[in-house]
Every structure is written in C-alpha cells, then in structure tokens.
Amino acid sequence: MEKFSKPTIITIPKIADPRGNLSVIQQNDTVPFPIARVFYLYDVPADSSRGGHAHHRDNQFMIAMAGSFDVVLDNGREKRRYTLNRPYQGLLIPPGFWRTMDNFSAGSVCVVITDNPYDESDYIREYEEFVATSDPETHPF
Ligand code: TYD
C-alpha cells in the first residue's frame, strides 16, 4: 500500500438532492486504503477530550458525521488544530501523529474509518514515548 505521511482534509463526494443529500466513502478511492474497521464516538460530554495516543501502522479517516469537534495533531515537533464540522469532509490521519479530539458540540458524532482491525499493540499511549520515538521529518504537515 502507498504510504501517506501528510494529514489531509478530504472532500467526500456529495450527491445533492432536494430529498436529502447522500455522501459515499469507498475504499481505495475516497479513502486511500482498504477499509477494515469503522468505529464512532457519540454522547460525548461537551468538556470531554478523546484520543490521546498515536498509532504505529493504522491509517485513520475521521469525520464529524453530525455536529462538530476539533482534532489536534502533533508530529512530535509541531501541532495543528483542525475543526471538523461537515458530514462531507474528513481528516486523513496517517500513522505517526499523536491525536486529541476536543470541543465536541452537543449531539456530535465522530466516525473513524481505518485500514486495520483493532490491535492494542498498534497504540502508543505514553506521550513521552511518542515524542522520544516520533520522526517529524517523515511525518510532516
Ligand atoms: P481509544 O482508542 O483509546 O478511544 P479514543 O481514542 O476514541 O478516545 O479506545 C477506548 C477503548 O475502546 C479502549 O479500551 C480500547 C477500546 N476499543 C476497542 O475495543 N476497539 C476499537 O476499535 C477501538 C477504537 C477502541
């Protein structure tokens, strides 16, 4: 599989219709990887922070399917904050980026599509370990 090292906002195709819009995410197309897993966060309290980890291998595509929230990415040297607030836009998060999600609006739903089944050994959960092992040169913004 091709390697993607830059976080990217991807526009999801929208089929606009007065009866209601339709958007579709296809593997190896809308998202540049095969889809293995979908998980979602909901009923998130307004002051809650989620994430707080990086991944060794997992590519993730994150969408505010309803409402809005912010994603802070960190490559071990610099941080960027992204606001997700459209069901037809998502943030591609390659491995090697520490991520934190906050500022959830009431009723927001955060959907994450990934290219691997859940595997706890793919997580880096200690920030000090992440900074010590991160490589900002190969994970630029
Ligand atoms: P975690 O990935 O830390 O949540 P977030 O980054 O969204 O704040 O996962 C929280 C818990 O859920 C943790 O105990 C692992 C479990 N989990 C699964 O069992 N399968 C999954 O696919 C995911 C994403 C998490």
Backbone and ligand atoms as CSV (ligand in chain L), in Angstrom:
chain,resi,resn,atom,element,x,y,z
A,1,MET,N,N,0.833,-1.200,0.000
A,1,MET,CA,C,0.000,0.000,0.000
A,1,MET,C,C,0.868,1.251,0.000
A,2,GLU,N,N,0.418,2.232,-0.744
A,2,GLU,CA,C,1.128,3.501,-0.791
A,2,GLU,C,C,1.175,4.125,0.614
A,3,LYS,N,N,2.248,4.838,0.896
A,3,LYS,CA,C,2.378,5.467,2.210
A,3,LYS,C,C,1.864,6.897,2.162
A,4,PHE,N,N,1.112,7.293,3.172
A,4,PHE,CA,C,0.602,8.657,3.261
A,4,PHE,C,C,1.107,9.256,4.552
A,5,SER,N,N,1.942,10.243,4.432
A,5,SER,CA,C,2.537,10.770,5.644
A,5,SER,C,C,1.957,12.121,6.035
A,6,LYS,N,N,1.145,12.734,5.154
A,6,LYS,CA,C,0.623,14.068,5.485
A,6,LYS,C,C,-0.849,14.016,5.866
A,7,PRO,N,N,-1.213,14.650,6.993
A,7,PRO,CA,C,-2.637,14.774,7.309
A,7,PRO,C,C,-3.313,15.601,6.207
A,8,THR,N,N,-4.477,15.165,5.783
A,8,THR,CA,C,-5.147,15.814,4.647
A,8,THR,C,C,-6.649,15.860,4.877
A,9,ILE,N,N,-7.242,17.027,4.601
A,9,ILE,CA,C,-8.707,17.109,4.580
A,9,ILE,C,C,-9.177,16.604,3.223
A,10,ILE,N,N,-10.039,15.602,3.236
A,10,ILE,CA,C,-10.573,15.013,2.009
A,10,ILE,C,C,-12.061,15.355,1.917
A,11,THR,N,N,-12.452,15.841,0.740
A,11,THR,CA,C,-13.870,16.103,0.498
A,11,THR,C,C,-14.530,14.819,0.005
A,12,ILE,N,N,-15.580,14.415,0.684
A,12,ILE,CA,C,-16.317,13.198,0.341
A,12,ILE,C,C,-17.365,13.571,-0.714
A,13,PRO,N,N,-17.421,12.821,-1.814
A,13,PRO,CA,C,-18.395,13.171,-2.850
A,13,PRO,C,C,-19.811,13.269,-2.282
A,14,LYS,N,N,-20.525,14.306,-2.739
A,14,LYS,CA,C,-21.895,14.531,-2.274
A,14,LYS,C,C,-22.849,14.460,-3.460
A,15,ILE,N,N,-23.880,13.665,-3.339
A,15,ILE,CA,C,-24.938,13.616,-4.348
A,15,ILE,C,C,-26.083,14.440,-3.774
A,16,ALA,N,N,-26.109,15.704,-4.217
A,16,ALA,CA,C,-27.089,16.646,-3.667
A,16,ALA,C,C,-28.470,16.310,-4.209
A,17,ASP,N,N,-29.443,16.394,-3.331
A,17,ASP,CA,C,-30.806,16.016,-3.725
A,17,ASP,C,C,-31.769,16.779,-2.819
A,18,PRO,N,N,-32.834,17.376,-3.389
A,18,PRO,CA,C,-33.798,18.075,-2.529
A,18,PRO,C,C,-34.431,17.151,-1.499
A,19,ARG,N,N,-34.396,15.848,-1.728
A,19,ARG,CA,C,-34.957,14.887,-0.757
A,19,ARG,C,C,-33.985,14.612,0.383
A,20,GLY,N,N,-32.745,15.171,0.260
A,20,GLY,CA,C,-31.706,14.896,1.262
A,20,GLY,C,C,-30.437,14.483,0.552
A,21,ASN,N,N,-29.312,14.943,1.058
A,21,ASN,CA,C,-28.039,14.663,0.392
A,21,ASN,C,C,-27.531,13.273,0.732
A,22,LEU,N,N,-26.686,12.768,-0.156
A,22,LEU,CA,C,-26.095,11.441,0.044
A,22,LEU,C,C,-24.592,11.561,-0.202
A,23,SER,N,N,-23.791,11.056,0.715
A,23,SER,CA,C,-22.342,11.002,0.513
A,23,SER,C,C,-21.873,9.578,0.659
A,24,VAL,N,N,-20.809,9.238,-0.067
A,24,VAL,CA,C,-20.336,7.854,-0.044
A,24,VAL,C,C,-18.812,7.812,0.086
A,25,ILE,N,N,-18.352,6.901,0.917
A,25,ILE,CA,C,-16.914,6.696,1.132
A,25,ILE,C,C,-16.570,5.308,0.613
A,26,GLN,N,N,-15.703,5.242,-0.377
A,26,GLN,CA,C,-15.305,3.950,-0.935
A,26,GLN,C,C,-13.834,3.700,-0.640
A,27,GLN,N,N,-13.496,2.455,-0.358
A,27,GLN,CA,C,-12.107,2.110,-0.084
A,27,GLN,C,C,-11.250,2.257,-1.339
A,28,ASN,N,N,-9.986,2.570,-1.133
A,28,ASN,CA,C,-9.017,2.754,-2.221
A,28,ASN,C,C,-9.475,3.796,-3.234
A,29,ASP,N,N,-10.330,4.708,-2.779
A,29,ASP,CA,C,-10.879,5.713,-3.681
A,29,ASP,C,C,-11.049,7.002,-2.875
A,30,THR,N,N,-12.201,7.161,-2.217
A,30,THR,CA,C,-12.380,8.322,-1.334
A,30,THR,C,C,-11.319,8.302,-0.239
A,31,VAL,N,N,-11.134,7.131,0.362
A,31,VAL,CA,C,-10.028,6.944,1.306
A,31,VAL,C,C,-8.958,6.095,0.607
A,32,PRO,N,N,-7.684,6.479,0.777
A,32,PRO,CA,C,-6.621,5.809,0.011
A,32,PRO,C,C,-6.117,4.531,0.672
A,33,PHE,N,N,-7.056,3.748,1.214
A,33,PHE,CA,C,-6.655,2.494,1.851
A,33,PHE,C,C,-7.848,1.543,1.852
A,34,PRO,N,N,-7.599,0.236,2.038
A,34,PRO,CA,C,-8.699,-0.715,2.185
A,34,PRO,C,C,-9.347,-0.543,3.548
A,35,ILE,N,N,-10.653,-0.594,3.608
A,35,ILE,CA,C,-11.372,-0.353,4.870
A,35,ILE,C,C,-11.513,-1.662,5.652
A,36,ALA,N,N,-11.009,-1.635,6.895
A,36,ALA,CA,C,-11.100,-2.825,7.743
A,36,ALA,C,C,-12.025,-2.625,8.943
A,37,ARG,N,N,-12.250,-1.358,9.323
A,37,ARG,CA,C,-12.947,-1.126,10.599
A,37,ARG,C,C,-13.587,0.245,10.588
A,38,VAL,N,N,-14.751,0.338,11.231
A,38,VAL,CA,C,-15.424,1.627,11.454
A,38,VAL,C,C,-15.802,1.685,12.924
A,39,PHE,N,N,-15.423,2.767,13.607
A,39,PHE,CA,C,-15.927,2.961,14.971
A,39,PHE,C,C,-16.362,4.409,15.126
A,40,TYR,N,N,-17.146,4.693,16.156
A,40,TYR,CA,C,-17.669,6.050,16.292
A,40,TYR,C,C,-17.855,6.428,17.749
A,41,LEU,N,N,-17.686,7.726,17.970
A,41,LEU,CA,C,-17.859,8.315,19.295
A,41,LEU,C,C,-19.158,9.105,19.283
A,42,TYR,N,N,-19.961,8.959,20.313
A,42,TYR,CA,C,-21.235,9.675,20.407
A,42,TYR,C,C,-21.560,9.844,21.883
A,43,ASP,N,N,-22.551,10.684,22.184
A,43,ASP,CA,C,-22.865,11.019,23.585
A,43,ASP,C,C,-21.609,11.528,24.293
A,44,VAL,N,N,-20.812,12.337,23.584
A,44,VAL,CA,C,-19.565,12.847,24.167
A,44,VAL,C,C,-19.883,14.113,24.968
A,45,PRO,N,N,-19.575,14.153,26.265
A,45,PRO,CA,C,-19.816,15.370,27.048
A,45,PRO,C,C,-19.030,16.552,26.476
A,46,ALA,N,N,-19.583,17.762,26.609
A,46,ALA,CA,C,-19.006,18.952,25.974
A,46,ALA,C,C,-17.557,19.198,26.382
A,47,ASP,N,N,-17.218,18.901,27.634
A,47,ASP,CA,C,-15.870,19.213,28.113
A,47,ASP,C,C,-14.914,18.024,27.982
A,48,SER,N,N,-15.324,17.017,27.215
A,48,SER,CA,C,-14.541,15.783,27.142
A,48,SER,C,C,-13.410,15.894,26.129
A,49,SER,N,N,-12.335,15.186,26.406
A,49,SER,CA,C,-11.228,15.063,25.468
A,49,SER,C,C,-11.037,13.586,25.171
A,50,ARG,N,N,-10.964,13.233,23.897
A,50,ARG,CA,C,-10.773,11.833,23.499
A,50,ARG,C,C,-9.438,11.705,22.771
A,51,GLY,N,N,-9.113,10.472,22.392
A,51,GLY,CA,C,-7.822,10.248,21.756
A,51,GLY,C,C,-6.737,10.263,22.811
A,52,GLY,N,N,-5.637,10.951,22.520
A,52,GLY,CA,C,-4.510,10.925,23.451
A,52,GLY,C,C,-3.645,9.718,23.195
A,53,HIS,N,N,-3.330,9.498,21.926
A,53,HIS,CA,C,-2.458,8.389,21.535
A,53,HIS,C,C,-2.034,8.567,20.080
A,54,ALA,N,N,-1.057,7.761,19.663
A,54,ALA,CA,C,-0.650,7.683,18.255
A,54,ALA,C,C,-0.709,6.220,17.844
A,55,HIS,N,N,-0.540,5.986,16.545
A,55,HIS,CA,C,-0.553,4.614,16.036
A,55,HIS,C,C,0.723,4.328,15.259
A,56,HIS,N,N,1.179,3.103,15.356
A,56,HIS,CA,C,2.352,2.678,14.582
A,56,HIS,C,C,2.005,2.486,13.109
A,57,ARG,N,N,0.870,1.847,12.833
A,57,ARG,CA,C,0.549,1.454,11.454
A,57,ARG,C,C,-0.784,1.967,10.952
A,58,ASP,N,N,-1.748,2.187,11.840
A,58,ASP,CA,C,-3.125,2.445,11.415
A,58,ASP,C,C,-3.274,3.775,10.691
A,59,ASN,N,N,-3.847,3.758,9.494
A,59,ASN,CA,C,-4.319,4.968,8.823
A,59,ASN,C,C,-5.766,5.183,9.242
A,60,GLN,N,N,-6.125,6.417,9.562
A,60,GLN,CA,C,-7.486,6.683,10.008
A,60,GLN,C,C,-8.080,7.850,9.223
A,61,PHE,N,N,-9.365,7.757,8.975
A,61,PHE,CA,C,-10.103,8.826,8.307
A,61,PHE,C,C,-11.243,9.207,9.232
A,62,MET,N,N,-11.256,10.460,9.708
A,62,MET,CA,C,-12.146,10.903,10.778
A,62,MET,C,C,-13.132,11.936,10.237
A,63,ILE,N,N,-14.410,11.737,10.538
A,63,ILE,CA,C,-15.475,12.599,10.005
A,63,ILE,C,C,-16.392,13.042,11.139
A,64,ALA,N,N,-16.785,14.322,11.121
A,64,ALA,CA,C,-17.866,14.776,12.002
A,64,ALA,C,C,-19.170,14.454,11.275
A,65,MET,N,N,-19.706,13.277,11.510
A,65,MET,CA,C,-20.910,12.848,10.779
A,65,MET,C,C,-22.107,13.696,11.211
A,66,ALA,N,N,-22.064,14.194,12.451
A,66,ALA,CA,C,-23.050,15.159,12.938
A,66,ALA,C,C,-22.328,16.112,13.874
A,67,GLY,N,N,-22.731,17.378,13.890
A,67,GLY,CA,C,-22.141,18.359,14.791
A,67,GLY,C,C,-20.703,18.680,14.423
A,68,SER,N,N,-19.912,19.016,15.438
A,68,SER,CA,C,-18.536,19.430,15.191
A,68,SER,C,C,-17.635,19.079,16.368
A,69,PHE,N,N,-16.356,19.005,16.086
A,69,PHE,CA,C,-15.330,18.850,17.116
A,69,PHE,C,C,-13.994,19.230,16.494
A,70,ASP,N,N,-12.984,19.395,17.338
A,70,ASP,CA,C,-11.639,19.722,16.868
A,70,ASP,C,C,-10.721,18.509,17.032
A,71,VAL,N,N,-9.774,18.408,16.118
A,71,VAL,CA,C,-8.734,17.378,16.206
A,71,VAL,C,C,-7.394,18.110,16.268
A,72,VAL,N,N,-6.603,17.841,17.303
A,72,VAL,CA,C,-5.258,18.393,17.385
A,72,VAL,C,C,-4.277,17.283,17.032
A,73,LEU,N,N,-3.484,17.508,15.980
A,73,LEU,CA,C,-2.459,16.536,15.589
A,73,LEU,C,C,-1.093,17.069,15.969
A,74,ASP,N,N,-0.197,16.166,16.310
A,74,ASP,CA,C,1.129,16.508,16.824
A,74,ASP,C,C,2.105,15.497,16.227
A,75,ASN,N,N,3.137,16.000,15.541
A,75,ASN,CA,C,4.108,15.055,14.951
A,75,ASN,C,C,5.376,14.932,15.802
A,76,GLY,N,N,5.282,15.432,17.033
A,76,GLY,CA,C,6.428,15.369,17.937
A,76,GLY,C,C,7.231,16.655,17.934
A,77,ARG,N,N,6.936,17.531,16.970
A,77,ARG,CA,C,7.634,18.814,16.896
A,77,ARG,C,C,6.656,19.975,16.830
A,78,GLU,N,N,5.587,19.819,16.021
A,78,GLU,CA,C,4.584,20.871,15.934
A,78,GLU,C,C,3.184,20.284,15.981
A,79,LYS,N,N,2.232,21.186,16.316
A,79,LYS,CA,C,0.833,20.761,16.449
A,79,LYS,C,C,-0.026,21.571,15.497
A,80,ARG,N,N,-1.074,20.957,14.985
A,80,ARG,CA,C,-2.073,21.675,14.174
A,80,ARG,C,C,-3.454,21.312,14.677
A,81,ARG,N,N,-4.343,22.299,14.690
A,81,ARG,CA,C,-5.726,22.064,15.104
A,81,ARG,C,C,-6.632,22.111,13.875
A,82,TYR,N,N,-7.454,21.108,13.708
A,82,TYR,CA,C,-8.407,21.024,12.600
A,82,TYR,C,C,-9.810,21.012,13.194
A,83,THR,N,N,-10.709,21.817,12.617
A,83,THR,CA,C,-12.111,21.763,13.018
A,83,THR,C,C,-12.875,20.948,11.979
A,84,LEU,N,N,-13.543,19.900,12.443
A,84,LEU,CA,C,-14.383,19.099,11.546
A,84,LEU,C,C,-15.836,19.421,11.862
A,85,ASN,N,N,-16.572,19.843,10.851
A,85,ASN,CA,C,-17.968,20.255,11.077
A,85,ASN,C,C,-18.854,20.034,9.855
A,86,ARG,N,N,-18.441,19.148,8.951
A,86,ARG,CA,C,-19.236,18.849,7.754
A,86,ARG,C,C,-19.282,17.330,7.559
A,87,PRO,N,N,-20.469,16.782,7.263
A,87,PRO,CA,C,-20.528,15.335,7.039
A,87,PRO,C,C,-19.916,14.900,5.708
A,88,TYR,N,N,-19.527,15.872,4.883
A,88,TYR,CA,C,-18.920,15.541,3.578
A,88,TYR,C,C,-17.441,15.919,3.520
A,89,GLN,N,N,-16.833,16.040,4.719
A,89,GLN,CA,C,-15.396,16.298,4.782
A,89,GLN,C,C,-14.796,15.452,5.885
A,90,GLY,N,N,-13.612,14.902,5.640
A,90,GLY,CA,C,-12.951,14.126,6.680
A,90,GLY,C,C,-11.469,14.433,6.725
A,91,LEU,N,N,-10.857,14.060,7.828
A,91,LEU,CA,C,-9.415,14.279,8.014
A,91,LEU,C,C,-8.703,12.934,7.944
A,92,LEU,N,N,-7.797,12.826,6.981
A,92,LEU,CA,C,-6.963,11.634,6.870
A,92,LEU,C,C,-5.802,11.777,7.850
A,93,ILE,N,N,-5.689,10.826,8.778
A,93,ILE,CA,C,-4.625,10.872,9.790
A,93,ILE,C,C,-3.715,9.672,9.566
A,94,PRO,N,N,-2.523,9.907,9.023
A,94,PRO,CA,C,-1.595,8.791,8.840
A,94,PRO,C,C,-1.045,8.337,10.190
A,95,PRO,N,N,-0.401,7.169,10.241
A,95,PRO,CA,C,0.267,6.773,11.485
A,95,PRO,C,C,1.371,7.769,11.827
A,96,GLY,N,N,1.769,7.788,13.077
A,96,GLY,CA,C,2.888,8.657,13.471
A,96,GLY,C,C,2.472,10.016,13.983
A,97,PHE,N,N,1.155,10.264,14.104
A,97,PHE,CA,C,0.661,11.540,14.642
A,97,PHE,C,C,-0.100,11.283,15.931
A,98,TRP,N,N,0.308,11.990,16.988
A,98,TRP,CA,C,-0.462,11.983,18.231
A,98,TRP,C,C,-1.741,12.769,17.978
A,99,ARG,N,N,-2.901,12.261,18.395
A,99,ARG,CA,C,-4.159,12.966,18.165
A,99,ARG,C,C,-4.967,13.111,19.444
A,100,THR,N,N,-5.599,14.297,19.557
A,100,THR,CA,C,-6.517,14.569,20.653
A,100,THR,C,C,-7.745,15.231,20.051
A,101,MET,N,N,-8.933,14.811,20.453
A,101,MET,CA,C,-10.165,15.419,19.974
A,101,MET,C,C,-10.861,16.104,21.138
A,102,ASP,N,N,-11.290,17.370,20.909
A,102,ASP,CA,C,-11.988,18.113,21.961
A,102,ASP,C,C,-12.994,19.069,21.325
A,103,ASN,N,N,-13.615,19.885,22.177
A,103,ASN,CA,C,-14.556,20.898,21.679
A,103,ASN,C,C,-15.759,20.254,20.976
A,104,PHE,N,N,-16.228,19.125,21.493
A,104,PHE,CA,C,-17.361,18.428,20.867
A,104,PHE,C,C,-18.655,19.223,21.066
A,105,SER,N,N,-19.393,19.421,19.992
A,105,SER,CA,C,-20.707,20.064,20.113
A,105,SER,C,C,-21.727,19.034,20.600
A,106,ALA,N,N,-22.839,19.551,21.129
A,106,ALA,CA,C,-23.896,18.647,21.617
A,106,ALA,C,C,-24.413,17.811,20.450
A,107,GLY,N,N,-24.543,16.526,20.648
A,107,GLY,CA,C,-25.094,15.644,19.621
A,107,GLY,C,C,-24.112,15.276,18.527
A,108,SER,N,N,-22.827,15.641,18.697
A,108,SER,CA,C,-21.868,15.343,17.629
A,108,SER,C,C,-21.559,13.844,17.573
A,109,VAL,N,N,-21.225,13.413,16.372
A,109,VAL,CA,C,-20.842,12.014,16.148
A,109,VAL,C,C,-19.537,12.010,15.361
A,110,CYS,N,N,-18.516,11.376,15.933
A,110,CYS,CA,C,-17.191,11.264,15.307
A,110,CYS,C,C,-17.035,9.852,14.770
A,111,VAL,N,N,-17.026,9.738,13.453
A,111,VAL,CA,C,-16.858,8.427,12.817
A,111,VAL,C,C,-15.414,8.280,12.366
A,112,VAL,N,N,-14.823,7.118,12.643
A,112,VAL,CA,C,-13.434,6.862,12.250
A,112,VAL,C,C,-13.391,5.583,11.418
A,113,ILE,N,N,-12.808,5.698,10.231
A,113,ILE,CA,C,-12.663,4.568,9.312
A,113,ILE,C,C,-11.173,4.248,9.245
A,114,THR,N,N,-10.816,2.984,9.394
A,114,THR,CA,C,-9.399,2.633,9.475
A,114,THR,C,C,-9.069,1.428,8.588
A,115,ASP,N,N,-7.792,1.207,8.391
A,115,ASP,CA,C,-7.366,0.121,7.499
A,115,ASP,C,C,-6.866,-1.112,8.240
A,116,ASN,N,N,-7.091,-1.162,9.559
A,116,ASN,CA,C,-6.681,-2.346,10.333
A,116,ASN,C,C,-7.737,-2.687,11.371
A,117,PRO,N,N,-7.866,-3.976,11.710
A,117,PRO,CA,C,-8.701,-4.334,12.854
A,117,PRO,C,C,-8.089,-3.751,14.128
A,118,TYR,N,N,-8.894,-3.676,15.172
A,118,TYR,CA,C,-8.399,-3.152,16.451
A,118,TYR,C,C,-7.244,-4.011,16.950
A,119,ASP,N,N,-6.175,-3.329,17.357
A,119,ASP,CA,C,-4.993,-4.028,17.872
A,119,ASP,C,C,-4.306,-3.105,18.871
A,120,GLU,N,N,-4.414,-3.440,20.141
A,120,GLU,CA,C,-3.864,-2.558,21.182
A,120,GLU,C,C,-2.357,-2.364,21.010
A,121,SER,N,N,-1.663,-3.342,20.415
A,121,SER,CA,C,-0.205,-3.196,20.255
A,121,SER,C,C,0.156,-2.158,19.190
A,122,ASP,N,N,-0.848,-1.679,18.450
A,122,ASP,CA,C,-0.598,-0.625,17.451
A,122,ASP,C,C,-0.601,0.770,18.086
A,123,TYR,N,N,-1.041,0.850,19.370
A,123,TYR,CA,C,-1.145,2.156,20.038
A,123,TYR,C,C,0.171,2.561,20.697
A,124,ILE,N,N,0.455,3.868,20.681
A,124,ILE,CA,C,1.437,4.470,21.587
A,124,ILE,C,C,0.613,5.352,22.514
A,125,ARG,N,N,0.530,4.990,23.781
A,125,ARG,CA,C,-0.345,5.720,24.696
A,125,ARG,C,C,0.413,6.630,25.650
A,126,GLU,N,N,1.738,6.543,25.671
A,126,GLU,CA,C,2.536,7.416,26.548
A,126,GLU,C,C,3.136,8.534,25.709
A,127,TYR,N,N,2.778,9.789,26.056
A,127,TYR,CA,C,3.243,10.913,25.230
A,127,TYR,C,C,4.770,11.007,25.209
A,128,GLU,N,N,5.410,10.749,26.337
A,128,GLU,CA,C,6.880,10.823,26.393
A,128,GLU,C,C,7.500,9.791,25.438
A,129,GLU,N,N,6.908,8.616,25.409
A,129,GLU,CA,C,7.388,7.581,24.490
A,129,GLU,C,C,7.169,8.021,23.038
A,130,PHE,N,N,6.011,8.642,22.771
A,130,PHE,CA,C,5.731,9.117,21.414
A,130,PHE,C,C,6.784,10.143,20.982
A,131,VAL,N,N,7.031,11.139,21.828
A,131,VAL,CA,C,7.993,12.199,21.464
A,131,VAL,C,C,9.389,11.597,21.266
A,132,ALA,N,N,9.746,10.643,22.101
A,132,ALA,CA,C,11.086,10.044,22.006
A,132,ALA,C,C,11.251,9.228,20.737
A,133,THR,N,N,10.148,8.650,20.236
A,133,THR,CA,C,10.259,7.758,19.069
A,133,THR,C,C,9.716,8.392,17.792
A,134,SER,N,N,9.117,9.602,17.888
A,134,SER,CA,C,8.500,10.217,16.707
A,134,SER,C,C,9.577,10.701,15.742
A,135,ASP,N,N,9.184,10.815,14.481
A,135,ASP,CA,C,10.109,11.276,13.446
A,135,ASP,C,C,9.413,12.352,12.610
A,136,PRO,N,N,9.481,13.624,13.065
A,136,PRO,CA,C,8.766,14.702,12.362
A,136,PRO,C,C,9.205,14.857,10.911
A,137,GLU,N,N,10.447,14.463,10.594
A,137,GLU,CA,C,10.917,14.605,9.216
A,137,GLU,C,C,10.115,13.732,8.249
A,138,THR,N,N,9.752,12.554,8.688
A,138,THR,CA,C,8.975,11.664,7.810
A,138,THR,C,C,7.467,11.772,8.048
A,139,HIS,N,N,7.081,12.663,8.984
A,139,HIS,CA,C,5.650,12.887,9.241
A,139,HIS,C,C,5.378,14.389,9.252
A,140,PRO,N,N,5.577,15.051,8.114
A,140,PRO,CA,C,5.398,16.496,8.058
A,140,PRO,C,C,3.914,16.869,7.932
A,141,PHE,N,N,3.619,18.121,8.220
A,141,PHE,CA,C,2.275,18.653,7.950
A,141,PHE,C,C,2.242,19.201,6.528
L,1,TYD,P1,P,-9.466,4.560,22.389
L,1,TYD,O1,O,-8.967,4.257,21.012
L,1,TYD,O2,O,-8.437,4.864,23.423
L,1,TYD,O3,O,-10.528,5.757,22.342
L,1,TYD,P2,P,-10.399,7.257,21.769
L,1,TYD,O4,O,-9.083,7.397,21.104
L,1,TYD,O5,O,-11.533,7.379,20.805
L,1,TYD,O6,O,-10.571,8.195,22.911
L,1,TYD,O7,O,-10.370,3.342,22.846
L,1,TYD,C1,C,-11.120,3.371,24.040
L,1,TYD,C2,C,-11.368,1.944,24.495
L,1,TYD,O8,O,-12.119,1.241,23.494
L,1,TYD,C3,C,-10.095,1.162,24.738
L,1,TYD,O9,O,-10.292,0.359,25.899
L,1,TYD,C4,C,-9.979,0.262,23.534
L,1,TYD,C5,C,-11.424,0.075,23.086
L,1,TYD,N1,N,-11.526,-0.067,21.623
L,1,TYD,C6,C,-11.844,-1.296,21.071
L,1,TYD,O10,O,-12.053,-2.301,21.785
L,1,TYD,N2,N,-11.924,-1.416,19.711
L,1,TYD,C7,C,-11.715,-0.347,18.887
L,1,TYD,O11,O,-11.777,-0.498,17.626
L,1,TYD,C8,C,-11.379,0.912,19.466
L,1,TYD,C9,C,-11.122,2.123,18.600
L,1,TYD,C10,C,-11.299,1.002,20.829
